């Protein structure tokens, strides 16, 4: 999946690469193929093709509603007890990028530690469940 996007990117056709990548991302998301999705996105980044804005801008600046989809994924893995390097490996990101996501989650939730993130996640699940 995504071979066309990689081929277009390799030939320098960024417009076609972005379109093919977007289609592949949609299919992989529908299939729940998270690992394949992350590998494709990492490969496209290596080739200099950025996905661009793909999440709708949110009005909320703080709280659970302000978290981006990636921040939510990172939060789930923090709650599961994974370290930043482990999260980075699982999501095919750099540890530095994961650290940035964790920092954003801390700020948006108004908490100071990973333990606080887990506590807020439990509270949020109880409130929304």
DSSP file (Angstrom, degrees, kcal/mol; ACC not computed):
  #  RESIDUE AA STRUCTURE BP1 BP2  ACC     N-H-->O    O-->H-N    N-H-->O    O-->H-N    TCO  KAPPA ALPHA  PHI   PSI    X-CA   Y-CA   Z-CA
    1    1 A X              0   0    0      0, 0.0    23,-0.0     0, 0.0    24,-0.0   0.000 360.0 360.0 360.0 131.7    0.0    0.0    0.0
    2    2 A X     >  +     0   0    0     18,-0.1     4,-2.2     3,-0.0     5,-0.2   0.478 360.0 128.5  93.3   2.7    1.4    3.4   -0.9
    3    3 A X  H  > S+     0   0    0      1,-0.2     4,-2.5     2,-0.2     5,-0.2   0.883  74.1  52.0 -60.0 -38.7    3.8    2.1   -3.6
    4    4 A X  H  > S+     0   0    0      2,-0.2     4,-2.9     1,-0.2    -1,-0.2   0.913 108.1  51.3 -64.2 -41.7    2.5    4.6   -6.1
    5    5 A X  H  > S+     0   0    0      1,-0.2     4,-2.4     2,-0.2    -2,-0.2   0.918 111.8  46.8 -61.1 -43.5    3.0    7.5   -3.6
    6    6 A X  H  X S+     0   0    0     -4,-2.2     4,-2.6     2,-0.2    -1,-0.2   0.904 112.6  50.0 -65.3 -41.7    6.6    6.4   -3.0
    7    7 A X  H  X S+     0   0    0     -4,-2.5     4,-1.5     2,-0.2    -2,-0.2   0.925 111.8  47.3 -63.6 -45.1    7.2    6.1   -6.8
    8    8 A X  H  <>S+     0   0    0     -4,-2.9     5,-2.2     1,-0.2     4,-0.4   0.922 113.2  48.6 -61.7 -43.4    5.8    9.5   -7.5
    9    9 A X  H ><5S+     0   0    0     -4,-2.4     3,-1.2     1,-0.2    -2,-0.2   0.906 108.7  53.9 -63.5 -41.1    7.8   11.0   -4.7
   10   10 A X  H 3<5S+     0   0    0     -4,-2.6    -1,-0.2     1,-0.3    -2,-0.2   0.799 108.8  48.8 -63.3 -29.0   10.9    9.3   -6.0
   11   11 A X  T 3<5S-     0   0    0     -4,-1.5    -1,-0.3    -3,-0.2    -2,-0.2   0.468 120.3-109.3 -89.9  -1.6   10.4   10.8   -9.4
   12   12 A X  T < 5S+     0   0    0     -3,-1.2     2,-1.5    -4,-0.4    -3,-0.2   0.491  76.7 133.3  90.9   2.8    9.9   14.3   -8.0
   13   13 A X     >< +     0   0    0     -5,-2.2     4,-2.2    -6,-0.2    -1,-0.2  -0.636  23.5 169.4 -89.4  82.5    6.2   14.5   -8.7
   14   14 A X  H  > S+     0   0    0     -2,-1.5     4,-2.7     1,-0.2     5,-0.2   0.830  70.7  56.9 -66.3 -34.3    5.1   15.8   -5.2
   15   15 A X  H  > S+     0   0    0      2,-0.2     4,-2.0     1,-0.2    -1,-0.2   0.949 112.8  39.9 -63.6 -48.8    1.5   16.6   -6.3
   16   16 A X  H  > S+     0   0    0      2,-0.2     4,-2.9     1,-0.2     5,-0.3   0.873 114.7  54.5 -67.3 -36.5    0.8   13.1   -7.4
   17   17 A X  H  X S+     0   0    0     -4,-2.2     4,-2.7     1,-0.2    -2,-0.2   0.922 108.8  47.8 -62.2 -44.1    2.7   11.7   -4.5
   18   18 A X  H  X S+     0   0    0     -4,-2.7     4,-2.4     2,-0.2    -1,-0.2   0.906 113.6  47.6 -64.3 -41.5    0.6   13.7   -2.0
   19   19 A X  H  X S+     0   0    0     -4,-2.0     4,-2.0     2,-0.2    -2,-0.2   0.935 114.9  44.6 -65.7 -46.8   -2.6   12.6   -3.8
   20   20 A X  H  X S+     0   0    0     -4,-2.9     4,-2.5     1,-0.2   -15,-0.2   0.895 114.3  50.4 -65.2 -39.6   -1.6    8.9   -3.9
   21   21 A X  H  X S+     0   0    0     -4,-2.7     4,-2.9    -5,-0.3    -1,-0.2   0.913 108.3  52.4 -63.5 -43.1   -0.4    9.1   -0.3
   22   22 A X  H  X S+     0   0    0     -4,-2.4     4,-2.2     2,-0.2    -2,-0.2   0.907 110.8  47.5 -60.5 -42.6   -3.7   10.6    0.8
   23   23 A X  H  X S+     0   0    0     -4,-2.0     4,-2.2     2,-0.2    -1,-0.2   0.933 112.9  48.3 -63.7 -46.1   -5.7    7.8   -0.8
   24   24 A X  H  X S+     0   0    0     -4,-2.5     4,-2.8     1,-0.2     5,-0.2   0.894 110.2  52.3 -62.3 -39.9   -3.4    5.2    0.8
   25   25 A X  H  X S+     0   0    0     -4,-2.9     4,-2.7     2,-0.2     5,-0.2   0.922 108.3  50.9 -61.6 -44.7   -3.8    6.8    4.2
   26   26 A X  H  X S+     0   0    0     -4,-2.2     4,-2.2     1,-0.2    -2,-0.2   0.928 113.1  45.3 -58.5 -46.0   -7.6    6.8    3.9
   27   27 A X  H  X S+     0   0    0     -4,-2.2     4,-2.0     2,-0.2    -2,-0.2   0.933 113.7  48.5 -64.9 -46.6   -7.6    3.1    3.0
   28   28 A X  H  X>S+     0   0    0     -4,-2.8     5,-2.4     1,-0.2     4,-0.9   0.875 110.9  51.1 -63.8 -37.5   -5.1    2.2    5.8
   29   29 A X  H ><5S+     0   0    0     -4,-2.7     3,-0.6    -5,-0.2    -1,-0.2   0.921 109.9  49.4 -64.9 -42.9   -7.1    4.2    8.3
   30   30 A X  H 3<5S+     0   0    0     -4,-2.2    -2,-0.2     1,-0.2    -1,-0.2   0.858 112.7  48.1 -63.8 -34.1  -10.3    2.4    7.3
   31   31 A X  H 3<5S-     0   0    0     -4,-2.0    -1,-0.2    -5,-0.2    -2,-0.2   0.638 109.3-125.1 -79.1 -14.6   -8.6   -1.0    7.6
   32   32 A X  T <<5 +     0   0    0     -4,-0.9     2,-1.7    -3,-0.6     3,-0.2   0.758  57.3 152.2  74.4  23.8   -7.1   -0.1   11.0
   33   33 A X     >< +     0   0    0     -5,-2.4     4,-2.4     1,-0.2    -1,-0.2  -0.506   8.1 161.6 -87.8  68.9   -3.6   -0.8    9.7
   34   34 A X  H  >  +     0   0    0     -2,-1.7     4,-2.7     1,-0.2    -1,-0.2   0.879  69.3  50.8 -61.2 -43.3   -1.9    1.6   12.0
   35   35 A X  H  > S+     0   0    0     -3,-0.2     4,-2.3     2,-0.2    -1,-0.2   0.947 113.2  45.6 -62.1 -48.2    1.6    0.1   11.7
   36   36 A X  H  > S+     0   0    0      1,-0.2     4,-2.5     2,-0.2    -1,-0.2   0.889 112.3  52.9 -61.0 -39.7    1.5    0.2    7.8
   37   37 A X  H  X S+     0   0    0     -4,-2.4     4,-2.6     1,-0.2    -1,-0.2   0.932 110.2  46.5 -60.9 -47.4    0.1    3.7    8.0
   38   38 A X  H  X S+     0   0    0     -4,-2.7     4,-2.3     1,-0.2    -2,-0.2   0.874 111.6  51.4 -65.6 -37.3    2.9    4.9   10.2
   39   39 A X  H  X S+     0   0    0     -4,-2.3     4,-2.5    -5,-0.2    -1,-0.2   0.929 111.1  48.2 -63.8 -45.1    5.5    3.3    8.0
   40   40 A X  H  X S+     0   0    0     -4,-2.5     4,-2.6     1,-0.2    -2,-0.2   0.941 112.6  47.8 -60.9 -47.8    4.0    4.9    4.9
   41   41 A X  H  X S+     0   0    0     -4,-2.6     4,-2.1     1,-0.2    -1,-0.2   0.886 112.1  49.9 -62.0 -38.7    4.0    8.4    6.6
   42   42 A X  H  X S+     0   0    0     -4,-2.3     4,-2.2     2,-0.2    -1,-0.2   0.916 111.3  48.9 -64.8 -42.8    7.6    7.9    7.7
   43   43 A X  H  X S+     0   0    0     -4,-2.5     4,-1.6     1,-0.2    -2,-0.2   0.900 110.5  50.5 -63.9 -41.0    8.7    6.9    4.2
   44   44 A X  H  <>S+     0   0    0     -4,-2.6     5,-3.0     2,-0.2    -1,-0.2   0.896 109.1  51.4 -65.6 -39.0    6.9    9.9    2.7
   45   45 A X  H ><5S+     0   0    0     -4,-2.1     3,-1.7     1,-0.2    -1,-0.2   0.918 107.1  53.9 -61.5 -42.4    8.6   12.2    5.2
   46   46 A X  H 3<5S+     0   0    0     -4,-2.2    -1,-0.2     1,-0.3    -2,-0.2   0.859 108.3  50.1 -58.3 -35.4   12.0   10.7    4.3
   47   47 A X  T 3<5S-     0   0    0     -4,-1.6    -1,-0.3     2,-0.2    -2,-0.2   0.406 122.6-108.1 -85.6   2.3   11.2   11.6    0.6
   48   48 A X  T < 5S+     0   0    0     -3,-1.7     2,-0.7     1,-0.2    -3,-0.2   0.652  76.7 131.9  83.6  15.8   10.3   15.1    1.6
   49   49 A X      < -     0   0    0     -5,-3.0     2,-0.3    -6,-0.2    -1,-0.2  -0.900  39.8-160.5-106.1 115.2    6.5   14.8    1.1
   50   50 A X        -     0   0    0     -2,-0.7    -9,-0.0     1,-0.1    -5,-0.0  -0.684  19.1-136.2 -93.5 147.4    4.5   16.2    4.0
   51   51 A X        -     0   0    0     -2,-0.3    -1,-0.1     1,-0.1     2,-0.1   0.825  39.0-150.2 -71.6 -31.8    0.9   15.2    4.5
   52   52 A X        -     0   0    0      2,-0.0     2,-0.1    -3,-0.0    -1,-0.1  -0.233  48.1 -20.3  84.0 179.2   -0.2   18.7    5.2
   53   53 A X        +     0   0    0      1,-0.2     3,-0.1    -2,-0.1     4,-0.0  -0.404  65.0 156.4 -63.4 129.3   -3.1   19.6    7.5
   54   54 A X        +     0   0    0     -2,-0.1     2,-0.4     1,-0.1    -1,-0.2   0.425  50.2  74.4-133.4  -7.3   -5.4   16.7    7.9
   55   55 A X  S    S-     0   0    0      3,-0.0    -1,-0.1    13,-0.0     3,-0.1  -0.907  86.2-111.5-108.9 139.7   -7.1   17.3   11.1
   56   56 A X        -     0   0    0     -2,-0.4     2,-0.2     1,-0.1    -2,-0.1  -0.381  41.8 -99.7 -64.7 144.0   -9.9   19.9   11.4
   57   57 A X        -     0   0    0      1,-0.1     2,-0.3    -2,-0.0    -1,-0.1  -0.450  41.0-138.6 -66.0 134.9   -8.9   22.9   13.5
   58   58 A X        -     0   0    0     -2,-0.2    -1,-0.1     8,-0.1     8,-0.1  -0.697  10.9-149.1 -98.0 148.3  -10.3   22.5   16.9
   59   59 A X  S    S+     0   0    0     -2,-0.3     2,-0.1     6,-0.1    -1,-0.1   0.848  75.4  88.4 -80.2 -36.9  -11.9   25.3   18.9
   60   60 A X        -     0   0    0      5,-0.2    -2,-0.1     1,-0.2     3,-0.1  -0.409  51.2-175.2 -67.5 134.6  -10.9   24.0   22.3
   61   61 A X        +     0   0    0      1,-0.1     2,-0.3    -2,-0.1    -1,-0.2   0.622  69.9  30.5-100.7 -18.6   -7.5   25.1   23.4
   62   62 A X  S    S+     0   0    0     47,-0.1     3,-0.3     5,-0.0    47,-0.2  -0.936  94.4  33.9-138.8 159.1   -7.4   22.9   26.6
   63   63 A X  S >  S-     0   0    0     45,-3.1     3,-1.5    -2,-0.3     4,-0.4  -0.223 102.0 -48.0  89.6 179.6   -8.8   19.6   27.8
   64   64 A X  G >  S+     0   0    0      1,-0.3     3,-1.3     2,-0.2    -1,-0.2   0.827 130.4  60.9 -60.0 -35.4   -9.4   16.3   26.0
   65   65 A X  G 3  S+     0   0    0      1,-0.3    -1,-0.3    -3,-0.3    -5,-0.2   0.684  98.9  58.9 -68.3 -16.0  -11.2   18.0   23.1
   66   66 A X  G <  S+     0   0    0     -3,-1.5    -1,-0.3    42,-0.1     2,-0.2   0.610  81.1 106.6 -87.8 -11.8   -8.1   19.9   22.2
   67   67 A X    <   -     0   0    0     -3,-1.3     2,-0.1    -4,-0.4    -7,-0.1  -0.463  67.3-132.3 -72.4 136.0   -5.9   16.8   21.7
   68   68 A X     >  -     0   0    0     -2,-0.2     4,-2.2     1,-0.1     5,-0.2  -0.352  30.6-101.3 -75.6 165.0   -5.0   16.0   18.1
   69   69 A X  H  > S+     0   0    0      1,-0.2     4,-2.0     2,-0.2     5,-0.1   0.895 125.3  48.3 -55.4 -40.3   -5.4   12.4   16.9
   70   70 A X  H  > S+     0   0    0      2,-0.2     4,-2.7     1,-0.2    -1,-0.2   0.898 108.7  52.8 -69.2 -39.1   -1.7   11.8   17.3
   71   71 A X  H  > S+     0   0    0      1,-0.2     4,-2.5     2,-0.2    -1,-0.2   0.872 108.6  51.7 -62.5 -35.2   -1.7   13.3   20.8
   72   72 A X  H  X S+     0   0    0     -4,-2.2     4,-2.4     2,-0.2    -2,-0.2   0.907 109.7  48.8 -66.5 -41.4   -4.5   10.9   21.7
   73   73 A X  H  X S+     0   0    0     -4,-2.0     4,-1.8     2,-0.2    -2,-0.2   0.940 112.9  47.2 -61.9 -46.6   -2.5    7.9   20.4
   74   74 A X  H  X S+     0   0    0     -4,-2.7     4,-2.3     1,-0.2    -2,-0.2   0.910 110.6  53.1 -61.4 -42.1    0.6    9.1   22.3
   75   75 A X  H  X S+     0   0    0     -4,-2.5     4,-2.8     1,-0.2    -1,-0.2   0.917 106.2  52.9 -59.5 -44.6   -1.6    9.6   25.4
   76   76 A X  H  X S+     0   0    0     -4,-2.4     4,-1.5     1,-0.2    -1,-0.2   0.898 111.6  45.9 -57.8 -40.6   -2.9    6.0   25.2
   77   77 A X  H  <>S+     0   0    0     -4,-1.8     5,-2.3     2,-0.2     4,-0.2   0.836 110.6  52.4 -75.2 -32.2    0.6    4.6   25.0
   78   78 A X  H ><5S+     0   0    0     -4,-2.3     3,-1.7     1,-0.2    -2,-0.2   0.936 109.8  49.9 -63.0 -46.1    1.7    6.8   28.0
   79   79 A X  H 3<5S+     0   0    0     -4,-2.8    -2,-0.2     1,-0.3    -1,-0.2   0.848 104.6  58.3 -61.4 -34.3   -1.2    5.5   30.0
   80   80 A X  T 3<5S-     0   0    0     -4,-1.5    -1,-0.3    -5,-0.2    -2,-0.2   0.537 122.4-108.8 -74.0  -5.2   -0.2    1.9   29.0
   81   81 A X  T < 5 +     0   0    0     -3,-1.7    -3,-0.2     1,-0.3     2,-0.2   0.591  65.6 150.6  92.4  11.5    3.2    2.7   30.6
   82   82 A X      < -     0   0    0     -5,-2.3    -1,-0.3     1,-0.1     2,-0.1  -0.497  41.7-126.6 -78.6 147.2    5.4    2.9   27.6
   83   83 A X     >  -     0   0    0     -2,-0.2     4,-2.7     1,-0.1     5,-0.2  -0.373  31.2-100.1 -81.2 167.4    8.5    5.2   27.6
   84   84 A X  H  > S+     0   0    0      1,-0.2     4,-2.9     2,-0.2     5,-0.2   0.923 124.4  50.0 -57.4 -45.9    9.1    7.8   24.9
   85   85 A X  H  > S+     0   0    0      1,-0.2     4,-2.2     2,-0.2    -1,-0.2   0.896 112.0  48.6 -60.7 -37.5   11.5    5.6   23.0
   86   86 A X  H  > S+     0   0    0      2,-0.2     4,-2.3     1,-0.2    -2,-0.2   0.906 112.7  47.4 -67.2 -40.7    9.0    2.7   23.1
   87   87 A X  H  X S+     0   0    0     -4,-2.7     4,-2.6     2,-0.2    -2,-0.2   0.918 110.7  52.8 -63.8 -43.6    6.2    5.0   21.9
   88   88 A X  H  X>S+     0   0    0     -4,-2.9     5,-2.5    -5,-0.2     4,-0.8   0.910 110.7  46.7 -59.0 -43.9    8.5    6.3   19.1
   89   89 A X  H ><5S+     0   0    0     -4,-2.2     3,-0.5     3,-0.2    -1,-0.2   0.924 113.0  49.0 -64.8 -44.2    9.2    2.8   17.9
   90   90 A X  H 3<5S+     0   0    0     -4,-2.3    -2,-0.2     1,-0.2    -1,-0.2   0.888 120.3  35.7 -63.6 -40.5    5.6    1.8   18.0
   91   91 A X  H 3<5S-     0   0    0     -4,-2.6    -1,-0.2    -5,-0.1    -2,-0.2   0.389 108.2-119.5 -97.1   3.3    4.4    4.8   16.1
   92   92 A X  T <<5S+     0   0    0     -4,-0.8     2,-0.3    -3,-0.5    -3,-0.2   0.953  72.1 124.8  55.8  53.7    7.5    5.1   13.8
   93   93 A X      < -     0   0    0     -5,-2.5    -1,-0.2    -6,-0.1     2,-0.2  -0.817  66.9 -94.4-128.7 169.4    8.4    8.5   15.0
   94   94 A X     >  -     0   0    0     -2,-0.3     4,-2.1     1,-0.1     5,-0.2  -0.555  31.5-119.6 -81.7 155.9   11.5   10.0   16.6
   95   95 A X  H  > S+     0   0    0      1,-0.2     4,-2.6     2,-0.2     5,-0.1   0.854 115.8  57.2 -61.5 -33.9   11.8   10.2   20.3
   96   96 A X  H  > S+     0   0    0      2,-0.2     4,-1.9     1,-0.2    -1,-0.2   0.898 105.5  49.1 -64.6 -41.2   12.0   13.9   20.1
   97   97 A X  H  > S+     0   0    0      2,-0.2     4,-2.3     1,-0.2    -2,-0.2   0.909 111.2  49.9 -64.8 -41.8    8.7   14.1   18.3
   98   98 A X  H  X S+     0   0    0     -4,-2.1     4,-2.9     1,-0.2     5,-0.2   0.922 108.4  53.0 -62.0 -43.6    7.1   11.9   20.9
   99   99 A X  H  X S+     0   0    0     -4,-2.6     4,-2.4     1,-0.2    -1,-0.2   0.884 108.5  50.8 -59.4 -38.3    8.5   14.2   23.6
  100  100 A X  H  X S+     0   0    0     -4,-1.9     4,-2.4     2,-0.2    -1,-0.2   0.924 110.4  48.6 -64.9 -44.4    7.0   17.1   21.9
  101  101 A X  H  X S+     0   0    0     -4,-2.3     4,-2.5     2,-0.2    -2,-0.2   0.926 111.7  49.3 -61.2 -44.4    3.6   15.4   21.7
  102  102 A X  H  X S+     0   0    0     -4,-2.9     4,-2.7     1,-0.2    -1,-0.2   0.915 110.2  51.7 -61.2 -42.4    3.8   14.5   25.4
  103  103 A X  H  X S+     0   0    0     -4,-2.4     4,-2.2    -5,-0.2    -1,-0.2   0.907 110.1  48.6 -60.2 -43.0    4.7   18.1   26.2
  104  104 A X  H  X S+     0   0    0     -4,-2.4     4,-2.9     2,-0.2     5,-0.2   0.903 110.9  50.5 -64.2 -41.3    1.7   19.3   24.3
  105  105 A X  H  X S+     0   0    0     -4,-2.5     4,-2.5     2,-0.2     5,-0.2   0.933 109.5  50.9 -62.5 -45.8   -0.6   16.8   26.1
  106  106 A X  H  X>S+     0   0    0     -4,-2.7     5,-2.2     1,-0.2     4,-0.9   0.932 114.2  44.1 -56.4 -46.9    0.7   17.9   29.5
  107  107 A X  H  <5S+     0   0    0     -4,-2.2     3,-0.4     1,-0.2    -2,-0.2   0.923 114.2  48.4 -66.1 -44.9    0.1   21.6   28.6
  108  108 A X  H  <5S+     0   0    0     -4,-2.9   -45,-3.1     1,-0.2    -1,-0.2   0.846 116.5  42.5 -67.3 -33.3   -3.4   21.0   27.1
  109  109 A X  H  <5S-     0   0    0     -4,-2.5    -1,-0.2    -5,-0.2    -2,-0.2   0.578 107.4-126.8 -87.9  -9.5   -4.5   18.9   30.1
  110  110 A X  T  <5 +     0   0    0     -4,-0.9     2,-0.2    -3,-0.4    -3,-0.2   0.870  65.1 128.6  67.8  37.1   -2.9   21.3   32.6
  111  111 A X      < -     0   0    0     -5,-2.2    -1,-0.2    -6,-0.2    -2,-0.1  -0.736  54.1-145.1-121.7 171.5   -1.0   18.5   34.3
  112  112 A X  S    S+     0   0    0     -2,-0.2     2,-0.3    -3,-0.1    -6,-0.1   0.563  70.5  32.0-115.4 -11.8    2.7   18.1   35.2
  113  113 A X  S  > S-     0   0    0      1,-0.1     4,-1.7    -7,-0.1     5,-0.1  -0.921  75.1-108.8-145.3 167.4    3.6   14.4   34.9
  114  114 A X  H  > S+     0   0    0     -2,-0.3     4,-2.2     1,-0.2     5,-0.1   0.841 119.9  57.2 -64.5 -33.9    2.9   11.2   33.0
  115  115 A X  H  > S+     0   0    0      1,-0.2     4,-2.4     2,-0.2    -1,-0.2   0.902 104.8  51.2 -63.1 -40.7    1.1    9.9   36.1
  116  116 A X  H  > S+     0   0    0      2,-0.2     4,-2.7     1,-0.2    -2,-0.2   0.877 106.5  54.5 -63.7 -37.2   -1.2   12.9   35.9
  117  117 A X  H  X S+     0   0    0     -4,-1.7     4,-2.3     2,-0.2    -2,-0.2   0.942 109.9  46.8 -60.2 -46.5   -1.9   12.1   32.3
  118  118 A X  H  X S+     0   0    0     -4,-2.2     4,-2.2     2,-0.2    -2,-0.2   0.910 111.8  50.7 -62.4 -42.3   -2.9    8.6   33.3
  119  119 A X  H  X S+     0   0    0     -4,-2.4     4,-2.3     1,-0.2    -1,-0.2   0.923 112.1  46.7 -61.9 -44.2   -5.1    9.9   36.1
  120  120 A X  H  X S+     0   0    0     -4,-2.7     4,-2.8     2,-0.2    -1,-0.2   0.862 109.0  55.5 -66.9 -35.2   -6.8   12.3   33.8
  121  121 A X  H  X S+     0   0    0     -4,-2.3     4,-2.5     2,-0.2    -1,-0.2   0.922 109.3  46.4 -63.3 -43.4   -7.3    9.6   31.2
  122  122 A X  H  X S+     0   0    0     -4,-2.2     4,-2.3     2,-0.2    -2,-0.2   0.934 113.6  48.8 -63.6 -45.3   -9.1    7.4   33.8
  123  123 A X  H  X S+     0   0    0     -4,-2.3     4,-2.4     1,-0.2    -2,-0.2   0.906 111.9  49.4 -60.4 -42.4  -11.2   10.4   34.9
  124  124 A X  H  X S+     0   0    0     -4,-2.8     4,-2.7     2,-0.2     5,-0.2   0.913 110.5  49.6 -64.6 -43.8  -12.1   11.3   31.3
  125  125 A X  H  X S+     0   0    0     -4,-2.5     4,-1.6     1,-0.2    -1,-0.2   0.892 112.3  48.2 -63.5 -39.5  -13.1    7.6   30.5
  126  126 A X  H  < S+     0   0    0     -4,-2.3    -1,-0.2     2,-0.2    -2,-0.2   0.919 114.5  45.9 -66.4 -42.6  -15.3    7.5   33.6
  127  127 A X  H  < S+     0   0    0     -4,-2.4    -2,-0.2     1,-0.2    -1,-0.2   0.868 121.9  35.9 -69.2 -36.8  -16.9   10.9   32.8
  128  128 A X  H  <        0   0    0     -4,-2.7    -1,-0.2     1,-0.2    -2,-0.2   0.614 360.0 360.0 -92.6 -12.2  -17.5   10.0   29.1
  129  129 A X     <        0   0    0     -4,-1.6    -1,-0.2    -5,-0.2    -2,-0.2   0.455 360.0 360.0 -89.0 360.0  -18.3    6.3   29.6
